Amino acid sequence: MLGQILPCAAARYGNKPALITDTRTLSYSELDALSDRVAAALAARDIAPGNRVSLYSQNCWEWIVTYHGILKAGAVVNPLNVMLTAQEVRYVLGDCEARAIFCGADKAPSVIEAVRGVPGVEHVVSFGEAPVGTLAFGALLAERAPRLDVPEAAPTALSTIGYTSGTTGHPKGAMQSHRAVFLNCALTASMHVRTQRDIVVTALPAPHVYGNVVINSIFMAGGTVVLMERFDPEGALERIARHRATLFEGVPAMYMTMLAQPNLGRFDLSSLTRSTVGGQTIAESVFRSWEERTHAPLLELWGMTELAGLGTTHALYAPNLHGSIGVALPGIEVRVAAFDTPERTMPSGEPGELMVRGPIVMQGYYGNEKATRDALEPDGWLHTGDVAVADDAGYFRIVDRRKDMIITAGYNVYPAEIERVLAGHAAVAMSAVGAVTDEIKGELARAYVVLRPGAAATEAELIEFCKPHLAAYKLPRSIRFVPDLPKTSTGKIMRRALRTLG
């Protein structure tokens, strides 16, 4: 199924630009032809349908070509987070039993080190110069092996093994069917009304499910993807203006840093017809500022690796409720369950764990039956680990990650609630809240704040600013001013790493 995305798009849109990067622009026909060569080269190396092939690089046109080539060969894609260390890469390669790995030139030395001791990995392909022990991607494309004829994959066949962040030990490989990924992209395209007229600028990592859905949903619609190698705020603003983008898609920190740019006013953002944001909760002040600047809606969404992408989102022409993650994707069941008895659904307005059921839910964690049983109820409901509330109209709001909750003197404090308030202060560019140990109350909330360029604020001033908006037990008890916040490869703030800041 997924292997048909490019052939179908090429048949309809031919020489229309499909992908624009800093180094190359490729039409739908070119993407289709290049991915055919990758598929044929894999088959020539005895990579059979069902074999796993890993991808480990920054965003680039080679990554996109290889992703679709793997699928056309009937193999299973294993997209790797570029922030993984060689040791972590070695674990994932061994765990998913990869036969080959494609990597960026900068990653090739660490990959060569990583594959030592992983007997199943027979081929290492580098997207740039090829060190000893690797094959250059250009040489692989030049082989022009005979066109591959692989039967179309069954909808329920395994398409992807995407590994979670591994915050509680080793990462787990979420197994996704072709149908799950295809449906997620198609349903997202429908909810956001993506068309062949769309031009999307994105710096979301292609290995991440959010980034994957952004790219492939636009390919399905026949639009154009402007892919940044990595995010930088001025570069994103410049590309939106230069390419007359209709869509920008990112995480909250991206919007915060773009809005904090001193030269924001010189970029023409009037071509944007909507933007999307996901990954973490986002403050009302950021919503308001971005929409005032672009005169277009900012649509919040929510998803996870175990869902192959989105689980909920706002539809473009439906009410856009700031602070809500929207409604369930069509045909997908989403509800808020009691923490202690997941079969019980909580009343509207009452917090509980967000749970999802439907064809986008993973098949399980590869080779990990215990983790699969912990995550999936026998009747198919997936535990997400997110605390949420629902309203009577079917809209959901994320309170916070259950694991990030701070318990102070017996009260539950959610970092996202404090972060939303701090974002409303004129001097604050970004903030993150974490727990610090307290002998009397167990834990206290500490805020880490990045100030806007040229702005100033004191600890006492920010705590005082929070008082009208938060109950006394929710107030941050201390503020640390920092130059930046620790982030994942997607730009999400890593709350668990805040303790390293002091």
TIVODO-363652 format. One line per field, with one value per residue (C-alpha): x, y, z. Coordinates in Angstrom, 3 decimals, decimal comma, padded with zeros to 6 digits, always signed. Layout:
N
east = (X	...)
north = (Y	...)
up = (Z	...)
This chain:
502
east = (+000,000	+002,563	+004,786	+002,054	+002,062	+004,744	+003,709	+000,140	+001,298	+003,757	+000,994	-001,175	+001,323	+004,359	+006,900	+005,359	+007,837	+007,247	+010,257	+012,471	+015,616	+018,629	+020,554	+017,973	+014,431	+012,716	+009,494	+007,046	+008,337	+011,937	+011,135	+009,305	+012,135	+014,879	+013,001	+012,558	+016,360	+016,741	+014,164	+015,935	+019,338	+017,980	+016,527	+019,861	+021,385	+018,839	+016,814	+013,535	+009,992	+009,676	+013,383	+014,151	+016,140	+017,165	+017,372	+019,630	+020,242	+019,150	+016,371	+017,496	+016,157	+018,092	+016,140	+012,803	+013,916	+015,235	+012,100	+009,916	+012,478	+012,447	+008,658	+008,676	+011,038	+008,482	+010,902	+010,122	+011,332	+013,130	+013,448	+016,070	+016,185	+019,309	+020,082	+020,717	+024,256	+026,231	+025,430	+021,709	+021,825	+023,536	+020,739	+017,975	+019,670	+020,010	+016,542	+014,701	+017,132	+018,017	+019,679	+020,898	+021,233	+021,309	+022,924	+024,092	+027,768	+028,240	+026,757	+028,774	+031,744	+029,443	+027,350	+030,443	+031,238	+027,627	+027,252	+030,221	+028,754	+025,412	+025,785	+022,566	+023,583	+025,183	+025,078	+025,867	+025,013	+026,239	+024,393	+027,678	+031,288	+031,569	+034,186	+035,718	+033,055	+030,189	+028,662	+028,049	+024,366	+025,251	+026,968	+023,931	+021,638	+024,006	+023,718	+020,342	+019,399	+016,395	+013,057	+011,622	+008,234	+007,069	+003,446	+001,629	+001,775	-001,343	-002,907	-002,154	+001,474	+004,204	+005,480	+007,397	+009,094	+009,436	+011,267	+010,058	+012,341	+013,300	+012,901	+012,339	+015,205	+015,705	+013,515	+010,613	+009,848	+006,230	+005,075	+002,854	+000,955	+000,740	-002,914	-002,120	+000,423	-001,553	-004,791	-003,088	-001,669	-004,936	-007,133	-004,784	-004,889	-008,679	-008,987	-006,581	-007,942	-004,537	-004,573	-002,216	-002,064	-000,374	+003,262	+004,370	+007,542	+008,647	+011,713	+010,127	+012,460	+011,362	+011,959	+009,388	+005,751	+004,629	+007,232	+006,347	+002,639	+003,354	+005,434	+003,364	-000,008	+001,194	+002,495	-000,930	-002,564	-000,043	+001,377	+005,005	+007,181	+009,920	+012,104	+014,594	+017,599	+017,080	+015,077	+016,305	+013,759	+015,018	+015,513	+011,942	+010,518	+012,622	+011,424	+007,785	+008,155	+010,293	+008,226	+004,857	+004,084	+000,468	+001,344	+003,908	+003,983	+005,964	+006,168	+005,517	+009,185	+009,454	+006,607	+007,953	+011,402	+010,043	+007,812	+010,785	+012,875	+013,703	+013,330	+010,057	+008,265	+010,335	+009,074	+005,898	+003,814	+000,573	+000,590	-000,086	-003,641	-003,149	-000,409	-000,317	+001,296	+001,761	+004,148	+003,528	+000,963	+001,099	+000,204	-002,778	-000,431	+001,529	-001,680	-002,850	+000,461	+000,966	-002,599	-002,427	+000,836	-000,340	-004,119	-004,585	-005,585	-003,050	-004,477	-003,366	-003,036	-001,880	-000,312	+002,358	+004,654	+002,250	-000,435	+001,711	+001,099	-001,957	-004,765	-006,680	-006,670	-008,820	-010,521	-009,791	-013,419	-014,579	-014,317	-010,693	-010,609	-007,293	-005,846	-007,639	-006,040	-009,234	-011,350	-010,627	-009,617	-012,557	-013,183	-010,924	-012,191	-010,705	-011,839	-010,665	-010,425	-010,154	-006,565	-007,308	-010,026	-009,351	-012,643	-014,476	-014,849	-014,563	-017,353	-016,824	-014,403	-012,862	-009,189	-008,088	-005,796	-006,325	-006,950	-007,254	-008,651	-008,835	-006,886	-004,069	-003,062	+000,201	+000,288	+002,491	+006,124	+008,520	+009,737	+008,391	+005,207	+005,190	+005,400	+002,687	+000,379	+001,030	+000,187	-002,718	-005,893	-007,333	-010,157	-007,691	-007,589	-004,111	-002,804	-001,202	+000,176	-001,307	-003,649	-006,600	-010,142	-012,999	-015,920	-019,485	-018,730	-016,009	-013,015	-010,068	-007,547	-004,207	-003,451	+000,053	+002,075	+001,206	+004,909	+005,681	+003,158	+004,616	+003,173	+003,603	+002,208	-000,273	-001,510	-001,082	+000,706	+000,955	+004,008	+002,166	-000,300	+002,503	+004,267	+001,120	+000,906	+004,586	+004,288	+001,937	+004,687	+006,116	+009,733	+009,443	+010,436	+010,250	+009,824	+009,789	+008,816	+010,243	+010,268	+012,894	+013,024	+011,749	+012,084	+008,713	+006,456	+008,137	+008,433	+008,268	+007,856	+010,853	+010,593	+013,452	+013,011	+014,572	+014,067	+013,333	+016,314	+016,832	+014,168	+014,663	+012,745	+013,425	+012,483	+010,162	+008,490	+007,649	+006,348	+004,185	+002,922	+001,693	-000,277	-003,544	-003,630	-002,608	-003,652	-001,021	+000,115	+000,686	+003,022	+006,647	+008,745	+011,907	+012,969	+016,195	+017,103	+018,883	+020,139	+018,272	+016,271	+017,157	+015,175	+014,586	+015,280	+011,715	+012,218	+010,140	+011,391	+012,871	+011,510	+013,436	+016,715	+015,905	+017,664	+020,975	+020,456	+020,645)
north = (+000,000	+002,600	+001,655	+002,927	+006,520	+007,739	+005,710	+006,990	+010,577	+010,387	+009,167	+012,148	+014,965	+013,940	+016,735	+018,888	+019,663	+017,229	+017,868	+020,926	+020,812	+023,119	+020,880	+019,519	+019,829	+016,624	+016,138	+013,351	+011,429	+011,793	+010,708	+007,687	+006,691	+007,150	+005,129	+002,383	+002,213	+001,880	-000,919	-002,768	-002,342	-003,768	-006,778	-007,324	-007,616	-010,242	-007,865	-009,754	-008,643	-008,440	-007,785	-004,696	-001,759	+001,141	+004,856	+007,141	+010,691	+014,286	+015,387	+015,180	+014,132	+010,853	+009,930	+010,391	+008,418	+005,580	+005,420	+004,822	+002,499	+000,264	+000,070	-000,675	-003,584	-004,978	-004,459	-002,890	+000,640	+001,236	+005,058	+006,052	+009,227	+011,155	+011,909	+008,243	+007,356	+004,556	+002,320	+003,045	+002,462	-000,867	-001,889	-000,963	-002,665	-005,855	-005,657	-005,239	-007,597	-005,100	-006,370	-002,981	+000,621	+003,868	+006,831	+010,404	+010,912	+012,491	+009,385	+006,840	+006,546	+005,914	+003,477	+001,470	+001,276	+000,420	-002,491	-004,313	-007,109	-006,986	-009,986	-009,451	-006,098	-006,860	-003,486	+000,098	+002,813	+006,393	+009,430	+011,206	+010,157	+006,475	+005,535	+002,084	-000,441	+001,506	+001,945	+005,416	+006,118	+007,659	+004,436	+002,434	+004,625	+004,307	+000,511	+000,669	-002,874	-004,353	-002,851	-004,722	-006,400	-007,047	-007,934	-005,117	-005,524	-006,590	-003,798	-005,684	-006,435	-004,833	-001,592	+000,172	-000,434	+002,942	+003,067	+005,088	+007,459	+004,880	+007,098	+004,005	+001,790	+000,434	+001,880	-000,223	-000,869	-000,022	-002,176	-000,410	-001,969	-000,464	+000,340	+002,196	+004,559	+004,987	+005,759	+008,213	+010,181	+010,059	+011,044	+013,888	+015,157	+015,113	+016,888	+019,643	+019,860	+019,307	+019,738	+019,882	+023,657	+023,309	+024,105	+023,012	+024,130	+021,637	+020,980	+018,109	+015,082	+012,647	+009,640	+010,992	+010,031	+013,692	+014,497	+011,382	+012,227	+015,817	+014,649	+011,715	+013,406	+016,181	+013,616	+011,955	+015,307	+016,270	+019,301	+020,349	+019,709	+022,215	+020,159	+021,823	+019,749	+021,010	+023,820	+027,333	+030,119	+032,639	+029,930	+028,729	+032,236	+032,914	+029,722	+030,447	+033,864	+032,742	+029,699	+031,335	+028,416	+027,667	+025,453	+025,422	+022,498	+022,253	+021,890	+024,686	+025,604	+026,352	+028,856	+030,442	+031,009	+032,302	+034,778	+035,884	+036,809	+040,552	+040,752	+038,826	+041,755	+041,714	+038,261	+038,041	+035,225	+036,182	+033,058	+030,775	+029,467	+027,371	+025,966	+022,927	+022,327	+019,171	+017,334	+019,324	+021,667	+025,224	+028,455	+030,600	+033,581	+031,703	+030,751	+034,333	+035,848	+033,439	+033,804	+037,596	+037,549	+035,179	+035,843	+032,065	+029,376	+027,423	+023,908	+021,895	+018,138	+015,191	+011,844	+009,311	+006,680	+003,917	+005,489	+005,979	+009,707	+011,682	+010,471	+013,735	+017,084	+020,050	+019,999	+023,102	+024,225	+023,193	+025,318	+025,866	+025,657	+026,952	+024,667	+021,643	+018,881	+018,628	+015,577	+011,965	+011,207	+009,792	+006,139	+006,266	+005,894	+008,175	+008,453	+009,518	+006,544	+006,297	+005,820	+002,802	+001,143	+001,778	+000,219	+003,120	+006,332	+009,569	+012,175	+015,328	+017,711	+015,059	+014,110	+010,603	+008,738	+009,296	+005,981	+005,177	+002,270	+001,697	+000,709	+003,220	+001,570	-000,369	-004,146	-004,260	-003,784	-005,903	-008,890	-007,472	-009,223	-007,812	-004,197	-004,937	-006,335	-003,282	-000,881	-002,655	-003,835	-007,154	-005,263	-003,106	+000,088	+001,683	+003,335	+006,638	+007,823	+011,287	+012,917	+014,505	+015,796	+015,670	+018,028	+017,333	+018,135	+015,480	+017,824	+016,732	+018,726	+017,383	+018,219	+016,750	+013,575	+011,321	+010,688	+014,438	+015,156	+016,816	+015,792	+018,545	+017,974	+015,495	+017,831	+017,055	+019,802	+019,623	+021,388	+022,316	+024,427	+026,550	+026,773	+028,123	+030,912	+031,852	+032,054	+034,985	+037,166	+039,595	+038,783	+034,986	+033,290	+029,691	+027,916	+024,409	+023,201	+020,250	+018,832	+019,402	+017,397	+018,981	+017,388	+018,651	+018,619	+015,854	+017,812	+021,434	+022,980	+024,812	+026,791	+027,140	+030,256	+031,521	+035,260	+037,051	+038,869	+042,176	+041,423	+041,286	+039,780	+038,658	+035,481	+037,363	+039,163	+035,939	+034,184	+037,215	+037,169	+033,596	+034,266	+035,512	+032,501	+029,564	+028,123	+028,662	+025,009	+025,182	+028,188	+027,621	+027,892	+028,857	+030,166	+029,462	+031,648	+029,642	+030,386	+027,408	+024,327	+020,677	+019,430	+016,219	+015,869	+017,065	+020,234	+019,046	+020,185	+017,350	+017,872	+014,885	+016,612	+019,847	+018,697	+018,946	+022,727	+023,136)
up = (+000,000	+001,082	-001,848	-004,182	-002,903	-005,309	-008,384	-008,058	-007,494	-010,411	-012,716	-011,770	-011,225	-013,314	-013,512	-010,810	-007,973	-005,128	-002,888	-002,479	-000,346	-000,136	-002,531	-004,947	-006,279	-007,392	-009,327	-008,596	-011,605	-010,449	-006,898	-008,237	-010,571	-007,976	-005,362	-007,988	-008,278	-004,511	-004,459	-007,271	-005,596	-002,356	-004,166	-005,904	-002,425	-001,392	+000,771	+000,669	+001,515	+005,284	+005,911	+007,993	+006,602	+008,857	+007,989	+010,044	+008,834	+008,978	+006,644	+003,012	-000,367	-000,126	+003,027	+001,251	-001,823	+000,339	+002,513	-000,535	-002,112	+000,959	+000,829	-002,896	-002,211	+000,220	+003,108	+006,484	+007,278	+010,573	+010,886	+013,452	+015,515	+014,490	+018,139	+018,956	+019,960	+018,326	+021,295	+020,956	+017,203	+017,810	+020,175	+017,717	+014,763	+016,749	+018,260	+014,949	+013,143	+010,418	+007,242	+005,995	+007,111	+005,106	+006,852	+006,413	+005,678	+009,111	+010,719	+008,721	+011,153	+014,131	+012,083	+011,127	+014,827	+015,694	+013,274	+014,766	+016,805	+014,968	+012,646	+010,711	+009,196	+005,834	+004,060	+005,105	+002,564	+003,032	+001,638	+001,009	+000,735	+001,569	+004,177	+004,009	+004,869	+003,292	-000,162	-001,601	-002,239	-005,610	-006,672	-005,605	-007,731	-010,686	-010,715	-012,500	-011,557	-013,390	-012,366	-009,430	-009,569	-006,005	-005,207	-003,444	+000,326	+002,192	+004,270	+007,483	+006,562	+008,646	+007,086	+009,842	+013,174	+014,888	+018,191	+021,159	+023,013	+025,631	+028,698	+030,872	+029,709	+026,200	+023,441	+022,194	+018,530	+017,692	+014,771	+012,241	+009,365	+005,885	+006,567	+009,797	+008,209	+004,986	+006,846	+009,180	+006,264	+004,308	+007,248	+008,174	+004,589	+004,721	+008,083	+007,031	+003,458	+001,843	-001,941	-004,912	-004,440	-001,052	-000,384	+003,076	+004,838	+007,471	+009,583	+011,469	+011,343	+008,632	+010,956	+013,413	+012,858	+012,763	+010,123	+008,138	+008,076	+007,011	+004,043	+002,838	+003,280	+000,964	-001,530	-001,489	-002,264	-004,960	-003,170	-002,654	+000,413	+001,259	+003,585	+005,927	+007,003	+010,547	+012,092	+012,539	+013,077	+010,543	+007,922	+008,389	+008,083	+004,985	+003,268	+004,038	+002,403	-000,557	-001,525	-000,748	+001,547	+002,376	+005,361	+008,142	+010,552	+013,761	+017,531	+020,071	+020,520	+016,784	+016,921	+020,099	+018,617	+015,297	+017,123	+019,225	+016,161	+016,240	+012,435	+012,264	+010,655	+007,489	+006,424	+004,340	+005,836	+004,095	+001,884	+004,867	+004,945	+008,102	+010,319	+012,571	+015,949	+017,982	+020,235	+023,409	+024,887	+023,575	+025,333	+024,326	+023,935	+021,248	+019,429	+019,490	+018,389	+015,462	+014,194	+014,460	+012,524	+009,746	+009,701	+009,429	+011,931	+013,949	+014,327	+017,324	+016,932	+019,001	+018,179	+019,066	+017,577	+018,572	+016,342	+013,223	+013,576	+014,620	+016,838	+017,071	+015,301	+014,454	+011,079	+009,020	+008,701	+012,188	+015,348	+016,317	+020,103	+021,398	+024,048	+022,637	+020,569	+018,535	+017,845	+016,926	+013,357	+011,362	+012,215	+015,291	+018,855	+021,519	+025,131	+028,595	+030,970	+034,734	+035,873	+038,060	+035,948	+032,238	+031,153	+032,832	+030,807	+032,767	+032,659	+030,582	+032,259	+034,521	+033,965	+033,120	+030,731	+027,016	+025,242	+021,527	+019,518	+015,771	+012,635	+013,269	+016,562	+016,487	+016,243	+019,339	+020,356	+018,319	+020,328	+023,585	+024,644	+028,173	+027,003	+024,443	+027,135	+029,316	+026,484	+024,778	+026,465	+025,202	+023,469	+021,487	+023,546	+023,657	+026,822	+025,769	+029,117	+028,541	+031,050	+029,262	+029,648	+027,136	+026,621	+025,549	+021,909	+021,577	+021,837	+023,960	+025,942	+027,131	+030,739	+030,694	+030,452	+033,365	+033,984	+034,154	+036,900	+040,021	+043,384	+045,953	+049,448	+047,981	+045,241	+041,543	+039,626	+035,831	+034,322	+031,121	+033,097	+034,567	+031,202	+029,532	+032,115	+031,871	+028,080	+028,565	+030,066	+027,531	+028,437	+028,152	+024,903	+026,179	+029,492	+030,890	+034,334	+036,209	+039,724	+042,405	+045,625	+048,832	+052,273	+053,477	+050,415	+048,434	+045,189	+044,141	+040,712	+039,253	+036,016	+033,542	+031,437	+028,212	+027,861	+024,602	+023,062	+024,866	+027,503	+031,252	+034,157	+037,719	+039,543	+041,891	+038,982	+037,125	+040,229	+040,993	+037,392	+037,879	+041,077	+039,518	+037,193	+039,394	+042,721	+045,406	+045,379	+041,600	+041,674	+040,647	+043,776	+041,928	+038,521	+036,689	+033,706	+030,994	+027,448	+025,960	+026,882	+026,159	+023,161	+021,238	+017,519	+016,834	+018,865	+021,821	+025,203	+027,274	+030,760	+032,126	+031,227	+033,070	+036,230	+034,385	+034,178	+037,954)
